[in-house]
Amino acid sequence: MNRAFASLYLLIVFSIVGLGWGADKLWQIYHSEPEVNRYVESLFLAIELALGNVESAQDELATQKLSAQLQLDLELYDVSEFADTGLGQRILSGDVVTISEDSHTLISYKRIPELNKIISLNHSPDDSQGNYFYQALLVFFYLSIALIVYFWVWPLSRDLKVLEQQTRTLGKDGVPLPVNIGPRSAIYVLAQSFNRMSERIRELVSTHKEMTYAVSHELRTPLARMKFALEMAADIEDRQLQARKLGSVREDVAEMEGLINELLTYAGFEQGVSKLNLQPGDLGALVRELIKNSRSEMVSLKYRVIDRIADQKVHCEWYLMERAIHNILQNAQRYASNQIMVTLEIDQTHYTLAVEDDGPGIPPEDRARVFNSFVRLRMNTNFDKSGFGLGLSIVSRIMEWHNGRASVGESSMGGARFVLRWPQPFTLKNTQGKITPLRDAEQGSA
């Protein structure tokens, strides 16, 4: 808004100054100084005769009486008032000099030798051609201003029309397309916001489709097992066998409940947060606490933490970062064979947390989609079917809220290397809410 106002204001100001200067030059070139007509010469001759015999002390009074008698606008000036001007030199030489006060009034000057004074006569121009030229200049001036403003407004109107058409397209088929508007446009920021909104809508629509498919697919299997188990239990008289069948039904119910809880959690993360509450804290302590809590589940795994942050405080939204690290560790625990390594680093602008395992790793062709929702990779015959493919998607979303990025590469231990990287607070302010483009995860160990 400020940019558009400033550009339009400066355009109008410079246009008025430039066109005014040009119109003045045209007036000077094509409209010469008004010529003295015979009527004015006759009036000055009569005035000179009437005032020629008047004493100096009575000249002002005589001029006023003559002005009233002839019904003319006459004024008397001392010669000294025009002595140092080019106009005065011409008047003192005896010429009748006429100048234009405005488009409707001319002022003619004549020296009265007997009084050694200069008398002025205001009269209307007898110059219809000059009036037409003056009016033509006015029309040219205002039309030029209108054209200049039009050419400034036209790109704005064009871009707004493109945005309007795209909005209608979005409303009709629900498939938003990005608006291609250059950065010099007055509505560039609006167009970028529209594109972000369109991208967000596309993500939500895609997520909705994925969730619908995933729910129908994930619920179909346990429902079929439950139906089969209940039918079998109804025909079984053996109490122990019947109890086992009912126990399998309870397991299926628990699986369905876990899916629903995971979907509700994911939906909550998809709604986003209005503003992060970045607080300083000890990232190393959080990582060690999460590893300690998970050791009871994975006793056979060995953990190694390389803390290069030392005593420096890390700023983040801690409950979100805890969830992201928990999901990354849980993913590493699921695929690691023997050991997991966590590396914490800090540079001048960013924090980095890397989690590596010695599992099968992730093929390069699957690394781009591993952070998509409901994606579960089957990389070996011992594929762990637990989980619903939402953990890494939540991690990616949390890092986006921190203006950071989650990426995956190859670990020096042979498995996957997941990297969480987000900016420090001063860097986050400089990005002004935009996601900082980061390089892909570096290859090799930290």
N, C-alpha and C positions, 0 to 999 in steps of 0.2 A: 504494500500500500504506500509506504513512504517513498519507495523507489519510483513508483508510477507517478505519484504527485510531484516529486522533484523533477522528473524528466519532462512531464507535461508543462509544469510551471516555467522551467528554463526555456523550453521550446517556444512557448508563447511570448515570453519576455524578449528573447533574441529575435523572434520573428517580427514583433512590433518595432523593435529598434531598427532592424535591417530594412524592413519594408518602409518604415517612416523615412529613413535616410534616402532610400531609393526614390520614393515618391517626391521628396523635396528636390532631389537632383533633377528628376524629370520636369518638375514644375519650373525650375530655374532654366532648364535648357529649352523647353518648348513653349514656355509662357514668358515672353519678354516683359520688361518693365512697362506698365501702362503708359500709353501715349496721352499727351495732353490734348484734349479736343478743343475745338474753337469756342465752345460754350464756356469752358473753364478759363480760357485766355481772355474772353470778353469780361468775365466776372472780375478777374484780377485787374484788368485795365480800369474798370469802373471803380473798384475798391481803391486802386492807387490814386485815381483822380479825386475821390472823395476824401481820402486821408492825407493827400499831399500838402494841403494848406493848414493842417491841424498842428497846434503846438504840441511839443513833447509831453508837457504835463497833462494834456487832455487826450492823448492818443488812446489810452485804455478805455476811457469813457466813450470816445467817438467810435471805437471798434464795436463796443457793446451795442450802441445805438444803431450802427449800420447793420450789425448782425440781426437785430430785431426787425429793422425795416425791410431787409431783403429776405428775412426768414432763412438765414444761412448760419452754419456752425463755424464761426470765425474765432481765431485765437491769435494773440499777438505775442511774439517772443523777442527777447533781446538777442542781438547777433552773437554775443559771447556764448550763448547756450549751444551754438552749432559750430563754434570756431575751430574746434579740434577734430572735427569729423569729416569724412569724405563727402557726406551728404551736405554739410555746411559749405564746403568749398564750391560745390556746384550751385548751391542757392546764392552764395555771395557773388558768383560770376554773373548773376542776372537771369539764370534759367528758372523755368517753372519745373519743379521736381515733384513727381507723383509717386507715392508708394502705396502698397496694399496693406491695410490693417487687418482685414479678413476678407472673406469672399464677397461680402456685401458692402464694404466701405473702402473708399480711397481717400488718401490725405494728400493734398497738393500744397506745396510751399512756394512762396514768392517774396523776394526782398523788396521792401519799400524804400527807395534811396533817400527820399525826403526825410523819413523818420529814422533811417538807418536801423530798421527793425525788420523782422521776418513775420509774415502773416501766413496762417494755415487755413485751409478750406477743406472741410469734410464733405464728401459728396458720394453719390452712388456711382458705381462703374457702368459705363456704357459699353459692356464687353460681353455679349451673350456667348461668344465662342470661348472666351476664357472661363466663364461659368460652367459651360459644358465640360471643358477639360478638367476643371476642378472636381466636378461631380464624377467624371469618369475615373479620376484618380482615387476618389473615395470608394467607389464601387470596386476598383481594382484592389485597393488596400484590404477591404473587409472580405472580399472573395478569396484573396490570397491567404488571409488568416484562417478562413474556413477550410480551405484546401489543405493547409498545413496540419490543422487539427484533425481533419478527416484522415489524412495519411498516417497520423499517429494512432488514431482510434481504430483504423481498419484492421491492422494485425491483431489488436486486442479482441475486436469483434470476431475475427476469423478463428482465433484460438478458442474463444468462448463457444463458438458454434461447434467446433470440433468436440469440445468437452461435453456440450449438450447432446450432440448426436451419440457420443460414446455412452453417456448416461442412459439415453433411451435404449440403446442396444443392450446395455447391462440389464435394464428392466425387462426387456422382452425375452431374451434367451438365457439369461443368468450366467453367461460366459464372458466375463470382463476381459477386454483387451487393453494393453497399455496405450496411453495417450502419448504420441510423439510430438512434444513441444520443446522448442529450443530454449536454452538457458537465458537468452536475451529477451524472452517474452515476459510481459508484465505479470502473467499468471503462471510463470514457471513453477513457483513454489506450490501453488494450488494444484497444478498438474501432477507434480511429484507426490503430493499427498493423495491425490486421486489414484495414482498408480499403486501407491502402497496399500491403499484401501482395497483396490481391485485384487492385488496379490494376496492380501489377507482373506478376502472373500473366496478367492480360488482355493487357498489352503483349507479354509473351513469347509467348503463344498467337497473338496477331495477327502478331507478327514471324515466328513459325515458319510461319504460313500464307503470309505475304508472301514469305518466303525460299523456301519450297517452290514457289510460283508463279513467282517470279522466276528461280530456278534452272532450272526446267523450260522457261520461256519463253526465257531468255537462251541456254541451251545448245542448244535445238532448232535455232535458225538456223545457228550454226556447224557443228553436227553434220550438218545437211542439206547445207551447202556442202561439208564435207569428204567426205561420201559421194558427192556428185555429182562432185567433183574427182577422187577416187580412181577412180571408174568411168571418167571421161573419160581419165585418165592411163593406165589399163590398155589402152585402145584406140588410144592415140596412139603412133606410131612416131617422130615428130619429137622429138629429145632436148630441144631448146630449149623447145618448147611443153610437153613433159612436165615439164620443170624448173619452168616458170611455174606449172603446176597444183599441183605439190608445194609450191612456195613459198606459194601461197594456203592450202594445208593447214597449213603451219607458222604462218601468220598467224592462222588460226582456232584452232590449238592455243594460241598465245600469248594470244589473246583469252579463251579458256576458262580458262587459267591465271590471267590477271588477275582474272577474275570470282571464281575460287575463293579467291585471295589476299585480295581485297576482302571476301568473305564471312567468311573467317576473322578478318580484322581487325575487322569489324563485330561478329562474335560475341564477340570478346574485349572490346570496349567494352560490349556489352550485359550482360556478367557483372558489370560495375561494379567499383569499388575499395572496399576496406574503410575506408581513411582517406587523405585527401590530405596530402601533405607540402608544405605551403605554405612557399616560400622567397622571399626578396626578390631582385629582379633588375631588369635594364634592359629594359623592354618595347620601347622605341623601337629599341634595338640589334637585338633579335630580329626585329622587323618589317623593318628595313632589310636584315638578312641574308637573310631569306626572299625579299624582293623581288629582291635581287642574284642569288640562286640561280635565280630564275625568269626573269630577263631573257634568258637564252640561248634560252629556248623562245619567248618572246613579245617579239621585238626591236622590233616596231612600236609597242608600247604605251608610253605615257608614264605615269610614276608620280609622285605627289605625296604627301608625308608631312607632316602637320601634327601636331607633337608638343607638346601643351600640358601634358604631364607633366613635362617638363624633366628635372631630376636626381633626381626623387623615385623611390623604389624601389616596384616593384609586386610584390605577393605572390600567388603562384599555384603550381600544380603545373606546372612548366615543360615537361615532355615532353608533357603533355596539351594545354597551351595552344599549344604550337608546332604540334601536329597540327590544332587547331581553326583557328588563323590560316592555316595552309597550305591547309586545305580552303576557307576563305572566299576567300582570294586566288585559288586555282585556279578557283573558281566565277566570280569576277569576270573573270579572264583569258579564260574560255571565252566570255563574252557581251559583254565590253567592245568598243567600236568603236575608240576611240583612247586613252582615258586612264582611270586608276584613281586614286582619292584615298583615303588612309588617314588617319584622325583619331584621336589618342590624347588622352583627357581623364581628369581625376580631380576628384571633388568630396569633400565631407566624409565620405561613406560608401561610395562605389562607384568602381570603375574602369570606363571605357567605351572600347571600340575600335570604330570604324565604318569599313566598307569600302564605297566608292561606285564605280559605273561609269557609263559613258554608253551602255550597251547598251539593249535593248528594254524592260528593267524586268520586273516581275512584276505581273500583274493582281491587284487587291485580293481577288478571290474565291479566288485560289490561294495567297495568302500564309500562310494558316493551315496548309496541308498541305505546304508546301515543305520543312519539316523532318521530315516523315515518311519512313520508309525506303522505298527503291525508287521514289521519285517523281522523274520526269524531265519537266520542262515543255517542250512544243514551242511556242515563242513566235514563231518565224519560219520561213521556208523554208530558212534556212541553219542549221537546228538541228544542233548538234554531238552526234553520237551516242556520243561517248566517255563513259566513266563509267557507273556502274550505279545512281545515285540513292541512294548511301549516305553521301556526304561530308557533306552538311548535317545528316543524322540524327546522325552522329557528333559534329558540332559542338554540336547541341542537348543531347546526352547529357553531353558534357564540361562544358557550362555548368551543367547541373543538378547535377552533382557539386560544382561550385564555389558552389552556392546562388545561381546567377545565371540569366540567361536570354538566349537568342538570339532576335532578332526581325528582321523585314524591313519596310522601308517604301519610300518613293519618294525618289530622289536629286534634288538640284537640277540634276544634269547630265542628267537624263532617264531614267536607268537605275534599278537597284536599290540600296538602301542597307541593308546588313546591319550589325546592331549587336550586339556582345557586351558584356554588362554584368554584373559580378559584384561582390560586396561586399568591402570591406577586411577584414582579419583580425578587428578588434574587432567589426565588424558581424556577421561570420560566427559568432562565439561567441555573440552575443546571439540569433541565430536558432535555436540549438540543433538544428541538423540539418534545419530546415525550409526549403523553397524560398521565397525572398523574392519576393512578388508585385511585379512591376515594371510600369511603364507601357509601352505600345507605343512603338515607335521614333518619335521625333519627326520631323516632316516637314521637308524642306529640308536644306541642307548644314550641316555643323558650323561 
